[in-house]
């Protein structure tokens, strides 16, 4: 039971268990994956690639955003 978090071009879409759209967590760049982590599994880590440098040149730099969440991820996996 819970929500489904799906990465997309504009951020992370959140869906309820029956599939109802709950909203969007916007991100500055396109996220490539996500994971809940931390002692309580209530921090959402969202890695993103493709930073644009000062001359407008795209590179493969990765940034990982951390979002504290009110809910926690699946607790059944080892920490």
Backbone as XML, in Angstrom:
<?xml version="1.0"?>
<chain id="A" units="angstrom">
  <residue number="1" name="UNK">
    <atom name="N" x="0.842" y="-1.179" z="0.000"/>
    <atom name="CA" x="0.000" y="0.000" z="0.000"/>
    <atom name="C" x="0.886" y="1.241" z="0.000"/>
  </residue>
  <residue number="2" name="UNK">
    <atom name="N" x="0.461" y="2.257" z="-0.703"/>
    <atom name="CA" x="1.218" y="3.487" z="-0.705"/>
    <atom name="C" x="1.146" y="4.195" z="-2.031"/>
  </residue>
  <residue number="3" name="UNK">
    <atom name="N" x="2.087" y="5.091" z="-2.244"/>
    <atom name="CA" x="2.129" y="5.884" z="-3.451"/>
    <atom name="C" x="3.217" y="5.376" z="-4.392"/>
  </residue>
  <residue number="4" name="UNK">
    <atom name="N" x="3.054" y="5.741" z="-5.648"/>
    <atom name="CA" x="4.033" y="5.421" z="-6.680"/>
    <atom name="C" x="4.684" y="6.727" z="-7.107"/>
  </residue>
  <residue number="5" name="UNK">
    <atom name="N" x="6.008" y="6.755" z="-7.127"/>
    <atom name="CA" x="6.785" y="7.931" z="-7.531"/>
    <atom name="C" x="7.447" y="7.607" z="-8.861"/>
  </residue>
  <residue number="6" name="UNK">
    <atom name="N" x="7.196" y="8.449" z="-9.884"/>
    <atom name="CA" x="7.662" y="8.183" z="-11.245"/>
    <atom name="C" x="8.423" y="9.399" z="-11.763"/>
  </residue>
  <residue number="7" name="UNK">
    <atom name="N" x="9.661" y="9.186" z="-12.245"/>
    <atom name="CA" x="10.431" y="10.292" z="-12.812"/>
    <atom name="C" x="9.922" y="10.615" z="-14.220"/>
  </residue>
  <residue number="8" name="UNK">
    <atom name="N" x="9.980" y="11.904" z="-14.557"/>
    <atom name="CA" x="9.554" y="12.378" z="-15.873"/>
    <atom name="C" x="10.389" y="13.603" z="-16.229"/>
  </residue>
  <residue number="9" name="UNK">
    <atom name="N" x="10.145" y="14.197" z="-17.379"/>
    <atom name="CA" x="10.938" y="15.345" z="-17.835"/>
    <atom name="C" x="10.917" y="16.522" z="-16.874"/>
  </residue>
  <residue number="10" name="UNK">
    <atom name="N" x="9.805" y="16.766" z="-16.227"/>
    <atom name="CA" x="9.653" y="17.963" z="-15.407"/>
    <atom name="C" x="9.809" y="17.715" z="-13.916"/>
  </residue>
  <residue number="11" name="UNK">
    <atom name="N" x="9.998" y="16.476" z="-13.501"/>
    <atom name="CA" x="10.137" y="16.181" z="-12.078"/>
    <atom name="C" x="9.663" y="14.783" z="-11.736"/>
  </residue>
  <residue number="12" name="UNK">
    <atom name="N" x="9.090" y="14.658" z="-10.542"/>
    <atom name="CA" x="8.631" y="13.363" z="-10.043"/>
    <atom name="C" x="7.113" y="13.423" z="-9.882"/>
  </residue>
  <residue number="13" name="UNK">
    <atom name="N" x="6.413" y="12.569" z="-10.613"/>
    <atom name="CA" x="4.961" y="12.472" z="-10.498"/>
    <atom name="C" x="4.626" y="11.518" z="-9.362"/>
  </residue>
  <residue number="14" name="UNK">
    <atom name="N" x="3.576" y="11.853" z="-8.617"/>
    <atom name="CA" x="3.149" y="11.017" z="-7.498"/>
    <atom name="C" x="1.738" y="10.513" z="-7.781"/>
  </residue>
  <residue number="15" name="UNK">
    <atom name="N" x="1.575" y="9.182" z="-7.701"/>
    <atom name="CA" x="0.284" y="8.542" z="-7.948"/>
    <atom name="C" x="-0.146" y="7.755" z="-6.719"/>
  </residue>
  <residue number="16" name="UNK">
    <atom name="N" x="-1.449" y="7.704" z="-6.475"/>
    <atom name="CA" x="-1.964" y="6.906" z="-5.366"/>
    <atom name="C" x="-1.980" y="5.435" z="-5.772"/>
  </residue>
  <residue number="17" name="UNK">
    <atom name="N" x="-2.261" y="4.564" z="-4.822"/>
    <atom name="CA" x="-2.293" y="3.127" z="-5.114"/>
    <atom name="C" x="-3.303" y="2.765" z="-6.202"/>
  </residue>
  <residue number="18" name="UNK">
    <atom name="N" x="-4.510" y="3.363" z="-6.214"/>
    <atom name="CA" x="-5.435" y="3.037" z="-7.312"/>
    <atom name="C" x="-5.111" y="3.749" z="-8.630"/>
  </residue>
  <residue number="19" name="UNK">
    <atom name="N" x="-4.075" y="4.602" z="-8.651"/>
    <atom name="CA" x="-3.668" y="5.255" z="-9.891"/>
    <atom name="C" x="-4.102" y="6.704" z="-10.023"/>
  </residue>
  <residue number="20" name="UNK">
    <atom name="N" x="-4.655" y="7.285" z="-8.982"/>
    <atom name="CA" x="-5.074" y="8.687" z="-9.019"/>
    <atom name="C" x="-3.844" y="9.596" z="-8.962"/>
  </residue>
  <residue number="21" name="UNK">
    <atom name="N" x="-3.825" y="10.608" z="-9.820"/>
    <atom name="CA" x="-2.710" y="11.548" z="-9.859"/>
    <atom name="C" x="-2.772" y="12.458" z="-8.638"/>
  </residue>
  <residue number="22" name="UNK">
    <atom name="N" x="-1.709" y="12.467" z="-7.830"/>
    <atom name="CA" x="-1.675" y="13.269" z="-6.614"/>
    <atom name="C" x="-0.903" y="14.573" z="-6.774"/>
  </residue>
  <residue number="23" name="UNK">
    <atom name="N" x="0.034" y="14.622" z="-7.717"/>
    <atom name="CA" x="0.775" y="15.862" z="-7.912"/>
    <atom name="C" x="2.157" y="15.649" z="-8.479"/>
  </residue>
  <residue number="24" name="UNK">
    <atom name="N" x="2.905" y="16.745" z="-8.529"/>
    <atom name="CA" x="4.233" y="16.767" z="-9.125"/>
    <atom name="C" x="5.217" y="17.384" z="-8.142"/>
  </residue>
  <residue number="25" name="UNK">
    <atom name="N" x="6.369" y="16.749" z="-7.995"/>
    <atom name="CA" x="7.495" y="17.327" z="-7.267"/>
    <atom name="C" x="8.435" y="17.873" z="-8.342"/>
  </residue>
  <residue number="26" name="UNK">
    <atom name="N" x="8.411" y="19.184" z="-8.611"/>
    <atom name="CA" x="9.236" y="19.730" z="-9.692"/>
    <atom name="C" x="10.723" y="19.667" z="-9.350"/>
  </residue>
  <residue number="27" name="UNK">
    <atom name="N" x="11.541" y="19.469" z="-10.360"/>
    <atom name="CA" x="12.996" y="19.437" z="-10.205"/>
    <atom name="C" x="13.619" y="20.352" z="-11.250"/>
  </residue>
  <residue number="28" name="UNK">
    <atom name="N" x="14.811" y="20.903" z="-10.979"/>
    <atom name="CA" x="15.438" y="21.831" z="-11.925"/>
    <atom name="C" x="15.842" y="21.184" z="-13.252"/>
  </residue>
  <residue number="29" name="UNK">
    <atom name="N" x="16.195" y="19.916" z="-13.212"/>
    <atom name="CA" x="16.571" y="19.185" z="-14.428"/>
    <atom name="C" x="15.831" y="17.851" z="-14.446"/>
  </residue>
  <residue number="30" name="UNK">
    <atom name="N" x="15.967" y="17.132" z="-15.539"/>
    <atom name="CA" x="15.287" y="15.854" z="-15.696"/>
    <atom name="C" x="15.872" y="14.810" z="-14.737"/>
  </residue>
  <residue number="31" name="UNK">
    <atom name="N" x="15.057" y="14.253" z="-13.829"/>
    <atom name="CA" x="15.562" y="13.216" z="-12.938"/>
    <atom name="C" x="15.753" y="11.905" z="-13.696"/>
  </residue>
  <residue number="32" name="UNK">
    <atom name="N" x="16.754" y="11.118" z="-13.261"/>
    <atom name="CA" x="17.008" y="9.850" z="-13.933"/>
    <atom name="C" x="16.607" y="8.652" z="-13.081"/>
  </residue>
  <residue number="33" name="UNK">
    <atom name="N" x="16.458" y="8.854" z="-11.801"/>
    <atom name="CA" x="16.038" y="7.786" z="-10.901"/>
    <atom name="C" x="15.671" y="8.421" z="-9.570"/>
  </residue>
  <residue number="34" name="UNK">
    <atom name="N" x="15.220" y="7.616" z="-8.637"/>
    <atom name="CA" x="14.940" y="8.116" z="-7.296"/>
    <atom name="C" x="14.963" y="6.967" z="-6.311"/>
  </residue>
  <residue number="35" name="UNK">
    <atom name="N" x="15.141" y="7.310" z="-5.041"/>
    <atom name="CA" x="15.162" y="6.298" z="-3.988"/>
    <atom name="C" x="14.863" y="6.947" z="-2.650"/>
  </residue>
  <residue number="36" name="UNK">
    <atom name="N" x="14.116" y="6.238" z="-1.823"/>
    <atom name="CA" x="13.927" y="6.654" z="-0.433"/>
    <atom name="C" x="15.077" y="6.085" z="0.378"/>
  </residue>
  <residue number="37" name="UNK">
    <atom name="N" x="15.641" y="6.880" z="1.268"/>
    <atom name="CA" x="16.759" y="6.416" z="2.098"/>
    <atom name="C" x="16.744" y="7.178" z="3.415"/>
  </residue>
  <residue number="38" name="UNK">
    <atom name="N" x="17.772" y="6.915" z="4.224"/>
    <atom name="CA" x="17.861" y="7.520" z="5.546"/>
    <atom name="C" x="17.346" y="6.548" z="6.594"/>
  </residue>
  <residue number="39" name="UNK">
    <atom name="N" x="17.598" y="6.827" z="7.856"/>
    <atom name="CA" x="17.197" y="5.920" z="8.929"/>
    <atom name="C" x="15.694" y="5.611" z="8.944"/>
  </residue>
  <residue number="40" name="UNK">
    <atom name="N" x="14.887" y="6.612" z="8.629"/>
    <atom name="CA" x="13.431" y="6.422" z="8.625"/>
    <atom name="C" x="12.880" y="6.224" z="7.211"/>
  </residue>
  <residue number="41" name="UNK">
    <atom name="N" x="13.767" y="6.195" z="6.224"/>
    <atom name="CA" x="13.407" y="6.099" z="4.800"/>
    <atom name="C" x="12.406" y="7.186" z="4.410"/>
  </residue>
  <residue number="42" name="UNK">
    <atom name="N" x="12.628" y="8.393" z="4.938"/>
    <atom name="CA" x="11.731" y="9.510" z="4.635"/>
    <atom name="C" x="12.447" y="10.641" z="3.895"/>
  </residue>
  <residue number="43" name="UNK">
    <atom name="N" x="13.587" y="10.337" z="3.306"/>
    <atom name="CA" x="14.303" y="11.304" z="2.466"/>
    <atom name="C" x="14.303" y="10.747" z="1.047"/>
  </residue>
  <residue number="44" name="UNK">
    <atom name="N" x="13.794" y="11.530" z="0.120"/>
    <atom name="CA" x="13.756" y="11.113" z="-1.278"/>
    <atom name="C" x="14.984" y="11.673" z="-1.977"/>
  </residue>
  <residue number="45" name="UNK">
    <atom name="N" x="15.826" y="10.790" z="-2.508"/>
    <atom name="CA" x="17.017" y="11.185" z="-3.262"/>
    <atom name="C" x="16.662" y="11.140" z="-4.741"/>
  </residue>
  <residue number="46" name="UNK">
    <atom name="N" x="16.930" y="12.245" z="-5.444"/>
    <atom name="CA" x="16.565" y="12.358" z="-6.854"/>
    <atom name="C" x="17.803" y="12.781" z="-7.655"/>
  </residue>
  <residue number="47" name="UNK">
    <atom name="N" x="18.579" y="11.825" z="-8.195"/>
    <atom name="CA" x="19.728" y="12.175" z="-9.040"/>
    <atom name="C" x="19.276" y="12.709" z="-10.398"/>
  </residue>
  <residue number="48" name="UNK">
    <atom name="N" x="20.015" y="13.730" z="-10.882"/>
    <atom name="CA" x="19.718" y="14.341" z="-12.168"/>
    <atom name="C" x="21.015" y="14.553" z="-12.931"/>
  </residue>
  <residue number="49" name="UNK">
    <atom name="N" x="20.948" y="14.418" z="-14.250"/>
    <atom name="CA" x="22.133" y="14.613" z="-15.093"/>
    <atom name="C" x="21.884" y="15.719" z="-16.094"/>
  </residue>
  <residue number="50" name="UNK">
    <atom name="N" x="22.975" y="16.178" z="-16.665"/>
    <atom name="CA" x="22.872" y="17.115" z="-17.768"/>
    <atom name="C" x="22.939" y="18.571" z="-17.381"/>
  </residue>
  <residue number="51" name="UNK">
    <atom name="N" x="23.825" y="18.920" z="-16.478"/>
    <atom name="CA" x="23.994" y="20.330" z="-16.133"/>
    <atom name="C" x="24.485" y="21.100" z="-17.348"/>
  </residue>
  <residue number="52" name="UNK">
    <atom name="N" x="24.122" y="22.355" z="-17.442"/>
    <atom name="CA" x="24.568" y="23.189" z="-18.551"/>
    <atom name="C" x="25.611" y="24.158" z="-18.023"/>
  </residue>
  <residue number="53" name="UNK">
    <atom name="N" x="26.772" y="24.153" z="-18.668"/>
    <atom name="CA" x="27.891" y="24.979" z="-18.232"/>
    <atom name="C" x="27.723" y="26.434" z="-18.626"/>
  </residue>
  <residue number="54" name="UNK">
    <atom name="N" x="28.716" y="27.262" z="-18.288"/>
    <atom name="CA" x="28.615" y="28.702" z="-18.540"/>
    <atom name="C" x="28.520" y="29.078" z="-20.011"/>
  </residue>
  <residue number="55" name="UNK">
    <atom name="N" x="29.075" y="28.281" z="-20.889"/>
    <atom name="CA" x="28.998" y="28.597" z="-22.319"/>
    <atom name="C" x="27.824" y="27.900" z="-22.990"/>
  </residue>
  <residue number="56" name="UNK">
    <atom name="N" x="26.897" y="27.361" z="-22.195"/>
    <atom name="CA" x="25.747" y="26.663" z="-22.767"/>
    <atom name="C" x="26.062" y="25.251" z="-23.207"/>
  </residue>
  <residue number="57" name="UNK">
    <atom name="N" x="27.227" y="24.737" z="-22.806"/>
    <atom name="CA" x="27.634" y="23.391" z="-23.202"/>
    <atom name="C" x="27.068" y="22.390" z="-22.200"/>
  </residue>
  <residue number="58" name="UNK">
    <atom name="N" x="26.364" y="21.393" z="-22.710"/>
    <atom name="CA" x="25.797" y="20.362" z="-21.858"/>
    <atom name="C" x="26.891" y="19.367" z="-21.493"/>
  </residue>
  <residue number="59" name="UNK">
    <atom name="N" x="26.915" y="18.977" z="-20.224"/>
    <atom name="CA" x="27.880" y="17.974" z="-19.795"/>
    <atom name="C" x="27.159" y="16.884" z="-19.026"/>
  </residue>
  <residue number="60" name="UNK">
    <atom name="N" x="27.889" y="15.932" z="-18.519"/>
    <atom name="CA" x="27.277" y="14.800" z="-17.822"/>
    <atom name="C" x="27.390" y="14.935" z="-16.307"/>
  </residue>
  <residue number="61" name="UNK">
    <atom name="N" x="27.505" y="16.137" z="-15.829"/>
    <atom name="CA" x="27.574" y="16.346" z="-14.384"/>
    <atom name="C" x="26.302" y="15.830" z="-13.727"/>
  </residue>
  <residue number="62" name="UNK">
    <atom name="N" x="26.439" y="15.235" z="-12.570"/>
    <atom name="CA" x="25.282" y="14.725" z="-11.847"/>
    <atom name="C" x="25.070" y="15.534" z="-10.580"/>
  </residue>
  <residue number="63" name="UNK">
    <atom name="N" x="23.833" y="15.836" z="-10.304"/>
    <atom name="CA" x="23.439" y="16.492" z="-9.078"/>
    <atom name="C" x="22.427" y="15.594" z="-8.392"/>
  </residue>
  <residue number="64" name="UNK">
    <atom name="N" x="22.544" y="15.436" z="-7.077"/>
    <atom name="CA" x="21.578" y="14.633" z="-6.339"/>
    <atom name="C" x="20.841" y="15.560" z="-5.377"/>
  </residue>
  <residue number="65" name="UNK">
    <atom name="N" x="19.552" y="15.689" z="-5.588"/>
    <atom name="CA" x="18.710" y="16.496" z="-4.718"/>
    <atom name="C" x="18.120" y="15.607" z="-3.628"/>
  </residue>
  <residue number="66" name="UNK">
    <atom name="N" x="18.034" y="16.129" z="-2.422"/>
    <atom name="CA" x="17.406" y="15.405" z="-1.326"/>
    <atom name="C" x="16.164" y="16.174" z="-0.897"/>
  </residue>
  <residue number="67" name="UNK">
    <atom name="N" x="15.067" y="15.465" z="-0.816"/>
    <atom name="CA" x="13.799" y="16.072" z="-0.445"/>
    <atom name="C" x="13.267" y="15.389" z="0.812"/>
  </residue>
  <residue number="68" name="UNK">
    <atom name="N" x="13.198" y="16.084" z="1.948"/>
    <atom name="CA" x="12.591" y="15.482" z="3.129"/>
    <atom name="C" x="11.094" y="15.278" z="2.861"/>
  </residue>
  <residue number="69" name="UNK">
    <atom name="N" x="10.594" y="14.107" z="3.172"/>
    <atom name="CA" x="9.206" y="13.770" z="2.877"/>
    <atom name="C" x="8.403" y="13.568" z="4.166"/>
  </residue>
  <residue number="70" name="UNK">
    <atom name="N" x="7.102" y="13.784" z="4.092"/>
    <atom name="CA" x="6.222" y="13.523" z="5.222"/>
    <atom name="C" x="5.918" y="12.032" z="5.339"/>
  </residue>
  <residue number="71" name="UNK">
    <atom name="N" x="6.044" y="11.330" z="4.240"/>
    <atom name="CA" x="5.814" y="9.886" z="4.216"/>
    <atom name="C" x="7.157" y="9.177" z="4.092"/>
  </residue>
  <residue number="72" name="UNK">
    <atom name="N" x="7.183" y="7.886" z="4.317"/>
    <atom name="CA" x="8.436" y="7.141" z="4.169"/>
    <atom name="C" x="8.286" y="6.085" z="3.086"/>
  </residue>
  <residue number="73" name="UNK">
    <atom name="N" x="9.412" y="5.653" z="2.564"/>
    <atom name="CA" x="9.426" y="4.629" z="1.537"/>
    <atom name="C" x="9.229" y="3.249" z="2.129"/>
  </residue>
  <residue number="74" name="UNK">
    <atom name="N" x="9.287" y="2.253" z="1.287"/>
    <atom name="CA" x="9.108" y="0.864" z="1.686"/>
    <atom name="C" x="10.135" y="0.483" z="2.725"/>
  </residue>
  <residue number="75" name="UNK">
    <atom name="N" x="9.689" y="-0.012" z="3.863"/>
    <atom name="CA" x="10.583" y="-0.311" z="4.986"/>
    <atom name="C" x="11.083" y="-1.753" z="5.002"/>
  </residue>
  <residue number="76" name="UNK">
    <atom name="N" x="10.682" y="-2.570" z="4.043"/>
    <atom name="CA" x="11.030" y="-3.977" z="4.063"/>
    <atom name="C" x="12.440" y="-4.305" z="3.577"/>
  </residue>
  <residue number="77" name="UNK">
    <atom name="N" x="13.101" y="-3.353" z="2.944"/>
    <atom name="CA" x="14.452" y="-3.609" z="2.431"/>
    <atom name="C" x="15.484" y="-3.346" z="3.507"/>
  </residue>
  <residue number="78" name="UNK">
    <atom name="N" x="16.640" y="-3.984" z="3.418"/>
    <atom name="CA" x="17.686" y="-3.693" z="4.392"/>
    <atom name="C" x="18.213" y="-2.276" z="4.237"/>
  </residue>
  <residue number="79" name="UNK">
    <atom name="N" x="18.681" y="-1.708" z="5.317"/>
    <atom name="CA" x="19.213" y="-0.335" z="5.303"/>
    <atom name="C" x="20.649" y="-0.312" z="4.866"/>
  </residue>
</chain>
